[in-house]
């Protein structure tokens, strides 16, 4: 590893961890848990190749539990989804250009 690089170690990697002489434990991380009515936006998510996608945002929703990697941050934390009734509506504004792929 390069000097200054950071990585996440979980039970999925190893059951017990003893840092090497050239490593420093920075801290512990609490798992992020979402129920079926919650969502969050992850800033600078880790890409499939293991490098951070700087400037990108990733929506995570539904029942899940995950650890944020060293480069990742939550935008506005865990949020509750909007449940609309018969007489409810939401006014929504696009933050950037995108194509809406809704059927109908």
Backbone as CSV, one residue per row, in Angstrom:
resi,resn,N_x,N_y,N_z,CA_x,CA_y,CA_z,C_x,C_y,C_z
1,UNK,0.841,-1.193,0.000,0.000,0.000,0.000,0.873,1.238,0.000
2,UNK,0.323,2.319,-0.526,1.064,3.580,-0.552,0.936,4.282,0.797
3,UNK,1.930,5.046,1.154,1.893,5.816,2.399,0.716,6.776,2.357
4,UNK,-0.054,6.826,3.413,-1.201,7.727,3.502,-2.504,7.113,3.017
5,UNK,-2.456,5.949,2.358,-3.699,5.329,1.890,-4.481,4.785,3.087
6,UNK,-5.800,4.805,2.967,-6.674,4.332,4.031,-7.571,3.239,3.477
7,UNK,-7.965,2.285,4.328,-8.856,1.226,3.903,-9.700,0.783,5.074
8,UNK,-10.754,0.081,4.764,-11.710,-0.398,5.756,-11.494,-1.889,5.980
9,UNK,-11.467,-2.289,7.238,-11.355,-3.697,7.591,-12.615,-4.075,8.357
10,UNK,-13.334,-5.107,7.895,-14.543,-5.583,8.568,-14.426,-7.074,8.820
11,UNK,-15.422,-7.621,9.475,-15.431,-9.058,9.762,-15.489,-9.874,8.475
12,UNK,-15.962,-9.252,7.389,-15.990,-9.950,6.096,-14.572,-10.145,5.555
13,UNK,-13.632,-9.339,6.032,-12.236,-9.453,5.609,-11.449,-10.402,6.515
14,UNK,-11.621,-10.206,7.820,-10.841,-10.975,8.797,-11.547,-10.886,10.152
15,UNK,-11.459,-11.949,10.936,-12.160,-11.995,12.216,-11.493,-11.131,13.286
16,UNK,-10.169,-11.109,13.308,-9.418,-10.296,14.270,-8.287,-9.611,13.504
17,UNK,-7.967,-8.390,13.905,-6.960,-7.622,13.161,-5.909,-7.044,14.104
18,UNK,-4.674,-7.273,13.792,-3.559,-6.661,14.518,-2.823,-5.794,13.513
19,UNK,-2.790,-4.470,13.725,-2.117,-3.603,12.760,-0.620,-3.878,12.703
20,UNK,-0.087,-3.786,11.502,1.347,-3.980,11.311,2.134,-2.790,11.827
21,UNK,3.435,-2.910,11.830,4.289,-1.850,12.367,4.237,-0.584,11.501
22,UNK,3.827,-0.698,10.251,3.740,0.462,9.364,2.302,0.934,9.166
23,UNK,1.389,0.497,10.039,-0.027,0.868,9.958,-0.456,1.565,11.247
24,UNK,-1.468,2.410,11.120,-2.037,3.102,12.270,-3.545,2.995,12.187
25,UNK,-4.207,2.558,13.251,-5.664,2.511,13.292,-6.166,3.929,13.518
26,UNK,-6.981,4.426,12.599,-7.475,5.802,12.665,-8.703,5.907,13.563
27,UNK,-9.531,4.886,13.567,-10.727,4.897,14.396,-11.649,3.761,14.023
28,UNK,-12.764,3.660,14.725,-13.755,2.639,14.400,-14.940,3.305,13.706
29,UNK,-15.626,2.538,12.903,-16.741,3.059,12.112,-18.000,2.291,12.483
30,UNK,-19.089,3.011,12.660,-20.383,2.410,12.966,-21.077,2.064,11.645
31,UNK,-21.718,0.915,11.592,-22.427,0.494,10.393,-23.645,1.400,10.166
32,UNK,-23.937,1.699,8.910,-25.121,2.475,8.541,-26.227,1.485,8.191
33,UNK,-27.386,1.623,8.830,-28.502,0.698,8.629,-29.694,1.471,8.085
34,UNK,-30.286,0.955,7.009,-31.483,1.546,6.418,-32.631,0.550,6.531
35,UNK,-33.814,1.044,6.927,-34.987,0.165,6.898,-35.693,0.345,5.551
36,UNK,-36.819,-0.314,5.362,-37.479,-0.297,4.056,-38.123,1.045,3.705
37,UNK,-38.100,1.996,4.615,-38.659,3.326,4.337,-37.616,4.432,4.495
38,UNK,-36.367,4.076,4.317,-35.286,5.055,4.444,-34.371,5.008,3.227
39,UNK,-33.637,6.102,3.051,-32.657,6.193,1.977,-31.543,7.131,2.402
40,UNK,-30.457,7.123,1.639,-29.375,8.063,1.867,-28.639,8.284,0.547
41,UNK,-27.904,9.385,0.486,-27.077,9.686,-0.668,-25.629,9.664,-0.205
42,UNK,-24.822,8.831,-0.869,-23.408,8.696,-0.530,-22.596,9.568,-1.473
43,UNK,-21.786,10.451,-0.914,-20.914,11.313,-1.704,-19.578,10.628,-1.929
44,UNK,-19.013,10.786,-3.107,-17.723,10.200,-3.493,-17.690,8.693,-3.239
45,UNK,-18.686,7.942,-3.778,-18.742,6.502,-3.512,-17.565,5.762,-4.126
46,UNK,-17.265,4.628,-3.558,-16.197,3.782,-4.062,-16.678,3.105,-5.339
47,UNK,-15.884,3.155,-6.386,-16.240,2.523,-7.648,-15.982,1.026,-7.609
48,UNK,-16.380,0.330,-8.671,-16.205,-1.124,-8.736,-14.731,-1.531,-8.750
49,UNK,-13.859,-0.600,-9.153,-12.420,-0.887,-9.172,-11.732,-0.536,-7.851
50,UNK,-12.524,-0.073,-6.857,-11.967,0.216,-5.537,-11.443,1.634,-5.360
51,UNK,-11.593,2.485,-6.394,-11.154,3.870,-6.275,-12.367,4.778,-6.084
52,UNK,-12.211,5.889,-5.366,-13.339,6.786,-5.139,-13.746,7.507,-6.421
53,UNK,-15.036,7.632,-6.619,-15.588,8.379,-7.754,-15.859,9.799,-7.256
54,UNK,-14.823,10.608,-7.235,-14.929,11.961,-6.681,-15.950,12.787,-7.436
55,UNK,-16.791,13.501,-6.685,-17.816,14.346,-7.274,-19.095,13.612,-7.623
56,UNK,-19.113,12.303,-7.494,-20.308,11.515,-7.807,-21.185,11.377,-6.565
57,UNK,-22.439,11.031,-6.806,-23.389,10.784,-5.725,-24.085,9.470,-6.017
58,UNK,-24.354,8.673,-4.995,-24.997,7.374,-5.168,-26.165,7.252,-4.201
59,UNK,-27.336,6.901,-4.729,-28.527,6.707,-3.911,-28.552,5.278,-3.395
60,UNK,-28.716,5.122,-2.091,-28.873,3.800,-1.487,-30.186,3.812,-0.737
61,UNK,-30.982,2.760,-0.930,-32.306,2.743,-0.304,-32.714,1.327,0.067
62,UNK,-33.794,1.268,0.849,-34.341,-0.027,1.228,-33.612,-0.659,2.386
63,UNK,-33.988,-1.878,2.689,-33.381,-2.586,3.807,-31.956,-2.965,3.449
64,UNK,-31.010,-2.331,4.110,-29.598,-2.647,3.881,-28.760,-2.150,5.047
65,UNK,-27.581,-2.692,5.128,-26.608,-2.275,6.137,-25.247,-2.256,5.461
66,UNK,-24.497,-1.184,5.666,-23.201,-1.051,5.010,-22.296,-0.134,5.817
67,UNK,-21.002,-0.288,5.599,-20.011,0.593,6.194,-19.612,1.631,5.149
68,UNK,-19.433,2.858,5.567,-18.887,3.879,4.676,-17.381,3.684,4.594
69,UNK,-16.847,3.688,3.396,-15.399,3.575,3.197,-14.743,4.922,3.523
70,UNK,-13.431,4.952,3.717,-12.753,6.180,4.148,-13.055,7.416,3.301
71,UNK,-13.260,7.264,2.016,-13.500,8.423,1.150,-14.968,8.846,1.122
72,UNK,-15.878,7.993,1.569,-17.314,8.232,1.430,-17.878,9.044,2.596
73,UNK,-18.916,9.824,2.277,-19.630,10.608,3.283,-21.120,10.552,2.957
74,UNK,-21.954,10.705,3.975,-23.394,10.780,3.748,-23.807,12.233,3.557
75,UNK,-24.613,12.476,2.546,-25.177,13.805,2.327,-26.491,13.869,3.107
76,UNK,-26.556,14.689,4.106,-27.759,14.867,4.931,-28.157,13.628,5.725
77,UNK,-27.243,12.689,5.953,-27.519,11.521,6.784,-28.573,10.593,6.212
78,UNK,-29.100,9.720,7.061,-30.166,8.800,6.668,-31.475,9.563,6.716
79,UNK,-32.277,9.433,5.651,-33.529,10.183,5.552,-34.700,9.231,5.354
80,UNK,-35.864,9.673,5.792,-37.089,8.903,5.598,-37.681,9.235,4.233
81,UNK,-38.214,8.207,3.557,-38.833,8.453,2.256,-40.153,9.183,2.446
82,UNK,-40.625,9.799,1.389,-41.882,10.528,1.422,-43.011,9.563,1.073
83,UNK,-43.948,9.397,1.974,-45.117,8.557,1.732,-46.271,9.504,1.449
84,UNK,-46.814,9.392,0.233,-47.847,10.318,-0.207,-49.233,9.709,-0.070
85,UNK,-50.147,10.520,0.418,-51.537,10.123,0.513,-52.321,10.667,-0.665
86,UNK,-53.614,10.450,-0.653,-54.504,10.893,-1.738,-54.434,12.396,-1.988
87,UNK,-54.239,13.177,-0.948,-54.268,14.629,-1.077,-52.888,15.262,-0.935
88,UNK,-51.827,14.476,-1.122,-50.465,14.973,-0.978,-49.766,15.062,-2.327
89,UNK,-48.823,15.948,-2.407,-47.983,16.063,-3.595,-46.640,16.663,-3.203
90,UNK,-45.638,16.464,-4.045,-44.310,17.017,-3.812,-43.903,17.872,-4.991
91,UNK,-43.308,19.005,-4.713,-42.713,19.837,-5.741,-41.231,19.508,-5.759
92,UNK,-40.712,19.057,-6.928,-39.340,18.566,-7.024,-38.580,19.380,-8.058
93,UNK,-37.316,19.701,-7.776,-36.468,20.452,-8.696,-35.241,19.607,-9.036
94,UNK,-34.881,19.551,-10.321,-33.692,18.808,-10.755,-32.446,19.589,-10.365
95,UNK,-31.469,18.906,-9.785,-30.199,19.538,-9.412,-29.251,19.609,-10.599
96,UNK,-29.403,18.646,-11.530,-28.601,18.618,-12.754,-29.395,17.864,-13.807
97,UNK,-28.994,17.953,-15.050,-29.716,17.318,-16.154,-29.672,15.802,-16.017
98,UNK,-30.798,15.142,-16.319,-30.876,13.683,-16.335,-32.073,13.279,-17.178
99,UNK,-32.113,12.013,-17.580,-33.237,11.497,-18.337,-34.108,10.680,-17.410
100,UNK,-35.424,10.994,-17.406,-36.369,10.291,-16.578,-36.869,9.072,-17.346
101,UNK,-36.644,7.871,-16.839,-36.995,6.653,-17.543,-38.257,6.023,-16.977
102,UNK,-39.232,6.844,-16.592,-40.495,6.324,-16.084,-41.353,5.836,-17.243
103,UNK,-42.042,4.728,-17.036,-42.986,4.237,-18.047,-44.293,4.987,-17.894
104,UNK,-44.866,5.418,-19.010,-46.173,6.079,-18.967,-46.000,7.525,-18.806
